[in-house]
């Protein structure tokens, strides 16, 4: 896969100790990978820019997580047409957020909401 031009990660850069410029920077950092799905929810530009990476399991899982949480909490999140289009085009399918998944991911989700000043 080719490296894309530098884009602005709005959430990942807030939790990183260094400036993150490419998806490769995130994929090579185990700690930052767990926040990629939040970036996709809060930053539709990144969904569009990196949907060509759907073959990478980390990116695909992050997009699925983003879509699932976006659909479940759409009432508090900003509109994200890029995620909606991936769903409408049947490129990714959401899952139901069970209690165990909610408990596992809620802290990161809340960090994203606080960062975006949504709560």
C-alpha positions as CSV (number, residue, x, y, z in Angstrom):
1,X,0.0,0.0,0.0
2,X,1.2,3.5,-0.8
3,X,1.7,6.1,1.9
4,X,-0.9,8.8,1.6
5,X,-0.2,12.5,1.9
6,X,-0.1,13.9,5.4
7,X,-3.6,14.5,6.9
8,X,-4.7,16.0,10.2
9,X,-5.6,13.4,12.8
10,X,-7.9,15.4,15.2
11,X,-8.2,12.8,18.0
12,X,-5.1,10.6,17.6
13,X,-2.8,13.6,17.8
14,X,-4.4,14.6,21.1
15,X,-3.6,11.2,22.7
16,X,-0.2,10.7,21.1
17,X,3.1,11.7,22.6
18,X,4.4,12.5,19.1
19,X,2.9,14.1,16.0
20,X,1.1,11.5,13.9
21,X,0.9,12.1,10.1
22,X,0.1,8.9,8.4
23,X,-2.0,5.7,8.9
24,X,1.3,3.8,9.0
25,X,2.3,5.8,12.1
26,X,-0.9,4.5,13.8
27,X,-0.7,1.0,12.6
28,X,2.9,0.6,13.9
29,X,1.9,1.9,17.3
30,X,-0.1,-0.6,19.4
31,X,-1.3,2.0,21.9
32,X,-2.7,4.3,19.1
33,X,-4.4,1.5,17.1
34,X,-7.0,1.2,19.8
35,X,-8.1,4.8,19.2
36,X,-8.3,4.6,15.4
37,X,-12.1,3.9,15.5
38,X,-12.7,7.0,17.5
39,X,-10.7,9.0,14.9
40,X,-13.0,7.6,12.2
41,X,-16.1,8.6,14.1
42,X,-14.9,12.2,14.7
43,X,-13.1,12.8,11.5
44,X,-15.0,11.8,8.3
45,X,-12.1,13.0,6.2
46,X,-10.0,10.1,7.5
47,X,-12.7,7.6,6.6
48,X,-12.6,8.8,3.0
49,X,-8.8,9.0,2.9
50,X,-8.2,5.6,4.3
51,X,-11.1,3.5,3.1
52,X,-8.7,2.1,0.5
53,X,-7.0,0.4,3.4
54,X,-10.1,-1.7,4.1
55,X,-7.9,-4.8,3.2
56,X,-5.9,-4.2,6.4
57,X,-7.7,-6.0,9.3
58,X,-6.9,-3.3,11.8
59,X,-8.4,-0.6,9.6
60,X,-11.4,-2.7,8.7
61,X,-12.1,-3.6,12.3
62,X,-11.7,0.1,13.3
63,X,-14.2,1.1,10.6
64,X,-16.7,-1.5,11.8
65,X,-16.3,-0.3,15.4
66,X,-16.7,3.3,14.3
67,X,-19.8,2.5,12.3
68,X,-21.4,0.4,15.1
69,X,-20.8,3.1,17.7
70,X,-21.8,5.9,15.4
71,X,-25.1,4.2,14.6
72,X,-25.8,3.5,18.3
73,X,-24.9,7.0,19.4
74,X,-25.8,9.0,16.4
75,X,-28.0,11.3,18.5
76,X,-24.9,12.8,20.2
77,X,-22.3,12.5,17.4
78,X,-21.7,14.9,14.4
79,X,-22.9,13.6,11.1
80,X,-20.5,11.3,9.3
81,X,-21.6,10.7,5.7
82,X,-18.4,8.8,4.9
83,X,-19.2,6.1,7.5
84,X,-22.9,6.0,6.3
85,X,-21.8,5.5,2.7
86,X,-19.5,2.6,3.6
87,X,-22.6,1.0,5.3
88,X,-25.0,1.8,2.4
89,X,-22.5,0.4,-0.1
90,X,-22.3,-2.8,2.1
91,X,-18.5,-2.4,2.4
92,X,-18.8,-2.8,6.2
93,X,-21.6,-4.0,8.4
94,X,-22.2,-2.8,12.0
95,X,-22.5,-5.1,15.0
96,X,-24.8,-4.8,18.0
97,X,-23.0,-3.3,20.9
98,X,-23.5,-5.8,23.7
99,X,-22.8,-5.0,27.3
100,X,-19.4,-6.7,27.2
101,X,-18.3,-4.7,24.2
102,X,-19.6,-1.5,25.8
103,X,-17.6,-2.1,29.0
104,X,-14.5,-2.8,26.9
105,X,-14.7,0.3,24.7
106,X,-16.7,2.9,26.7
107,X,-13.6,4.6,28.2
108,X,-12.1,5.3,24.8
109,X,-15.4,6.4,23.5
110,X,-15.9,8.8,26.3
111,X,-12.4,10.2,25.8
112,X,-13.4,10.9,22.2
113,X,-16.6,12.6,23.2
114,X,-14.8,14.8,25.7
115,X,-12.1,15.7,23.2
116,X,-14.8,16.7,20.7
117,X,-16.7,18.6,23.5
118,X,-19.8,16.5,22.9
119,X,-20.3,15.9,26.6
